[in-house]
């Protein structure tokens, strides 16, 4: 039986004053083989790997068959983790991009191909794999550093720069005429934000952009860096306005032509550098 439609079963619970979501994906028409493939996952800040705590355990049955609970859920090529972070997805992205880069080793070693052409191939065949799904990432400084390490390693191999040559990372970017990975991720986030802003208010992504939980309380300590915070930092870096807020960014993004032109201009190489975040 071919699966054509999907249900998203969501259950919202408050455990220890924290908001937790349970997500289970099942087909509308199920068979025995489909039931075995169905998985459930609880998403919450306190959720960790097996063994699950009592609060993070769910009992879901489909056709009288218990659904297996997992810590990671792969949906449309993206790994969704139960703790709400992108660490596992980041590792998978680097691994897949590394495999694609190594498959093109004959091109990187070919001395008859200009470096400019190699960089264009790298951007089209490697960076696209590395940054798949980056529109919705809430990246931290540590995660961006991991991406930049991979980025530098690839560029140094393409340009034949050895670590013993003691060439700074900024100089490597200038030689390759390419921006840091952070710039590409920011451009992807802003481009997706523009799409969401111009959506009708009835669309779910537009509703979730301004949605805040009505139940639960934040746990003690500094809250995690969310997508909206990353977006405002990207908007400040691309527009040059450090005081920009979500409303101001939405007004700018409402002009599709101007917004896309601004992103395209900043994404192109205009000099190496990193943000202070």
C-alpha positions as CSV (number, residue, x, y, z in Angstrom):
1,X,0.0,0.0,0.0
2,X,1.4,3.4,-1.0
3,X,1.4,6.1,1.6
4,X,0.1,9.3,0.2
5,X,-1.2,11.3,3.1
6,X,0.2,11.8,6.6
7,X,-1.2,12.8,9.9
8,X,0.8,14.8,12.5
9,X,-0.5,13.8,15.9
10,X,0.6,16.4,18.4
11,X,0.1,16.3,22.2
12,X,1.1,19.2,24.4
13,X,2.0,18.5,28.0
14,X,3.6,20.5,30.8
15,X,6.2,18.6,32.7
16,X,8.0,20.3,35.6
17,X,6.8,23.7,34.4
18,X,8.4,23.0,30.9
19,X,6.5,22.9,27.7
20,X,7.0,19.5,25.9
21,X,5.6,18.4,22.6
22,X,5.0,14.8,21.4
23,X,5.1,14.2,17.7
24,X,4.0,11.1,15.9
25,X,3.7,10.6,12.2
26,X,1.3,7.9,10.9
27,X,-0.4,7.4,7.6
28,X,-4.2,7.8,7.2
29,X,-4.4,4.3,5.8
30,X,-2.2,1.9,7.7
31,X,-1.0,-1.7,7.2
32,X,1.1,-4.0,9.4
33,X,4.4,-2.9,7.7
34,X,3.5,0.7,8.2
35,X,2.8,0.3,11.8
36,X,6.2,-1.2,12.4
37,X,7.8,1.8,10.7
38,X,5.8,4.4,12.7
39,X,7.9,6.1,15.4
40,X,7.1,8.7,18.2
41,X,9.3,11.3,19.8
42,X,9.0,13.7,22.6
43,X,10.5,17.1,22.1
44,X,11.5,19.1,25.1
45,X,14.5,20.9,26.6
46,X,14.9,18.3,29.4
47,X,14.4,15.3,27.0
48,X,17.6,13.3,26.5
49,X,18.7,9.9,25.2
50,X,17.5,6.5,26.4
51,X,16.5,5.5,29.0
52,X,13.8,8.1,29.1
53,X,12.5,9.6,32.3
54,X,8.9,9.0,33.3
55,X,7.9,12.5,32.3
56,X,9.5,12.1,28.8
57,X,7.9,8.7,28.1
58,X,4.8,8.4,25.9
59,X,2.6,5.4,25.3
60,X,1.0,5.5,21.8
61,X,-0.6,2.6,20.0
62,X,-1.6,2.3,16.4
63,X,-3.9,-0.7,15.5
64,X,-3.2,-2.1,19.0
65,X,0.5,-2.0,18.3
66,X,2.8,0.1,20.5
67,X,4.7,2.8,18.7
68,X,8.5,2.8,19.2
69,X,9.8,6.0,20.9
70,X,13.0,7.4,19.5
71,X,15.4,10.2,20.3
72,X,16.0,11.3,16.6
73,X,13.5,11.5,13.9
74,X,14.4,11.9,10.2
75,X,11.8,13.8,8.2
76,X,12.4,15.1,4.6
77,X,16.1,14.5,4.9
78,X,16.4,16.5,8.2
79,X,17.2,15.0,11.6
80,X,14.8,16.3,14.3
81,X,16.3,15.7,17.8
82,X,14.3,15.2,21.0
83,X,16.3,17.8,22.9
84,X,15.5,20.5,20.3
85,X,19.1,21.1,19.2
86,X,20.6,20.7,15.7
87,X,23.8,19.0,16.9
88,X,23.0,15.6,15.3
89,X,21.8,17.3,12.1
90,X,25.0,19.3,12.0
91,X,27.1,16.2,12.3
92,X,25.1,14.5,9.5
93,X,25.4,17.6,7.2
94,X,29.2,17.7,7.6
95,X,29.5,14.0,7.0
96,X,27.4,14.1,3.8
97,X,29.2,17.2,2.5
98,X,32.5,15.7,3.3
99,X,31.6,12.6,1.2
100,X,30.5,14.8,-1.7
101,X,33.8,16.8,-1.4
102,X,35.9,13.6,-1.5
103,X,34.1,12.3,-4.5
104,X,35.3,15.4,-6.4
105,X,38.9,14.9,-5.4
106,X,39.9,14.5,-9.1
107,X,38.7,18.0,-9.8
108,X,40.5,19.5,-6.8
109,X,43.7,17.9,-7.9
110,X,43.4,18.9,-11.5
111,X,45.9,21.7,-12.2
112,X,44.3,22.6,-15.5
113,X,41.1,23.8,-13.9
114,X,41.2,27.4,-12.5
115,X,40.6,28.0,-8.9
116,X,37.6,30.2,-9.7
117,X,35.9,27.3,-11.4
118,X,36.7,24.9,-8.5
119,X,35.2,27.3,-6.0
120,X,32.0,27.6,-8.1
121,X,31.8,23.8,-8.2
122,X,32.4,23.7,-4.4
123,X,29.6,26.1,-3.8
124,X,27.2,24.2,-6.1
125,X,28.0,20.6,-5.1
126,X,29.3,20.8,-1.5
127,X,27.9,23.9,0.2
128,X,24.3,23.1,-1.0
129,X,24.6,19.7,0.8
130,X,26.2,21.2,3.9
131,X,23.6,23.9,4.3
132,X,20.5,21.9,3.4
133,X,17.7,23.0,5.7
134,X,19.7,25.9,7.2
135,X,16.8,28.3,6.8
136,X,15.3,27.1,10.1
137,X,18.5,26.5,12.1
138,X,19.1,28.3,15.4
139,X,22.9,28.2,15.3
140,X,25.2,28.9,18.2
141,X,28.7,30.2,18.1
142,X,30.1,26.7,18.8
143,X,28.1,25.2,15.9
144,X,29.1,27.9,13.5
145,X,32.7,27.2,14.4
146,X,32.3,23.6,13.4
147,X,30.9,24.6,10.0
148,X,33.8,27.1,9.5
149,X,36.4,24.4,10.3
150,X,35.0,22.2,7.6
151,X,34.7,25.2,5.2
152,X,38.4,26.2,5.8
153,X,39.6,22.6,5.4
154,X,37.9,22.3,2.0
155,X,39.1,25.7,0.8
156,X,42.7,25.0,1.8
157,X,42.7,21.8,-0.1
158,X,41.2,23.4,-3.2
159,X,43.7,26.2,-3.1
160,X,46.6,23.9,-2.1
161,X,47.3,25.8,1.1
162,X,49.1,23.7,3.7
163,X,48.6,24.3,7.4
164,X,52.4,24.7,7.6
165,X,52.1,27.8,5.4
166,X,50.6,29.6,8.3
167,X,47.9,31.4,6.3
168,X,45.2,33.1,8.2
169,X,41.6,32.0,7.7
170,X,40.6,35.5,6.5
171,X,43.3,35.4,3.9
172,X,42.1,32.0,2.7
173,X,38.6,33.5,2.2
174,X,40.0,36.4,0.3
175,X,42.0,34.1,-2.0
176,X,38.9,32.0,-2.7
177,X,36.7,35.1,-3.0
178,X,34.0,33.5,-0.8
179,X,32.3,34.5,2.4
180,X,32.3,32.5,5.7
181,X,29.6,29.8,6.1
182,X,27.9,32.1,8.7
183,X,27.0,34.5,5.9
184,X,25.4,31.8,3.8
185,X,23.3,30.5,6.7
186,X,22.2,34.1,7.5
187,X,21.2,34.7,3.9
188,X,19.2,31.5,3.8
189,X,17.4,32.4,7.1
190,X,16.6,35.9,5.8
191,X,15.3,34.6,2.5
192,X,13.0,32.1,4.3
193,X,11.9,34.9,6.6
194,X,10.9,37.0,3.6
195,X,8.7,34.1,2.3
196,X,7.0,33.7,5.6
197,X,6.4,37.5,6.1
198,X,4.7,37.7,2.7
199,X,2.4,34.7,3.5
200,X,-1.2,35.2,4.4
201,X,-2.0,35.3,8.1
202,X,-3.9,32.1,7.8
203,X,-0.7,30.1,6.9
204,X,0.8,28.1,9.7
205,X,4.4,29.4,9.3
206,X,3.2,33.0,9.5
207,X,1.2,32.1,12.7
208,X,4.2,30.4,14.3
209,X,6.5,33.3,13.6
210,X,4.8,35.4,16.3
211,X,3.4,32.5,18.5
212,X,4.4,32.2,22.1
213,X,3.4,29.4,24.5
214,X,0.4,30.1,26.7
215,X,1.3,27.5,29.3
216,X,4.4,26.6,31.2
217,X,7.3,28.5,32.6
218,X,10.9,28.8,31.6
219,X,13.4,26.8,33.5
220,X,16.2,28.4,35.5
221,X,19.2,29.7,33.6
222,X,19.8,31.5,30.4
223,X,17.3,30.5,27.7
224,X,18.5,28.9,24.5
225,X,19.2,31.0,21.5
226,X,16.1,30.7,19.4
227,X,15.5,31.2,15.7
228,X,14.1,34.7,16.1
229,X,17.2,35.8,17.9
230,X,19.4,34.5,15.1
231,X,17.1,36.2,12.6
232,X,17.5,39.6,14.2
233,X,21.3,39.2,14.3
234,X,21.3,38.3,10.6
235,X,19.0,41.3,9.8
236,X,21.3,43.6,11.7
237,X,24.4,42.3,9.9
238,X,22.9,42.5,6.5
239,X,21.1,45.8,6.8
240,X,23.7,47.6,9.0
241,X,21.0,48.6,11.5
242,X,21.9,47.2,14.9
243,X,18.5,48.4,16.4
244,X,16.3,46.6,13.9
245,X,13.4,44.6,15.4
246,X,11.1,42.0,14.0
247,X,8.5,44.6,12.9
248,X,11.1,46.6,11.0
249,X,12.5,43.5,9.3
250,X,9.0,42.4,8.3
251,X,8.3,45.8,6.7
252,X,11.6,45.6,4.7
253,X,10.8,42.0,3.7
254,X,7.4,42.9,2.4
255,X,9.2,44.4,-0.6
256,X,10.3,41.2,-2.3
257,X,12.5,42.7,-4.9
258,X,14.3,45.0,-2.5
259,X,14.7,42.2,0.1
260,X,16.1,39.6,-2.3
261,X,18.5,42.2,-3.8
262,X,19.8,43.1,-0.4
263,X,20.4,39.4,0.5
264,X,22.1,38.7,-2.8
265,X,24.4,41.7,-2.5
266,X,25.5,40.8,1.0
267,X,25.9,37.1,0.2
268,X,28.4,37.8,-2.5
269,X,32.0,38.1,-1.5
270,X,32.8,41.7,-0.4
271,X,35.6,40.9,1.9
272,X,36.4,38.3,4.6
273,X,35.3,38.7,8.2
274,X,33.3,37.2,11.0
275,X,30.7,38.6,13.3
276,X,31.5,39.0,17.0
277,X,28.7,36.6,18.1
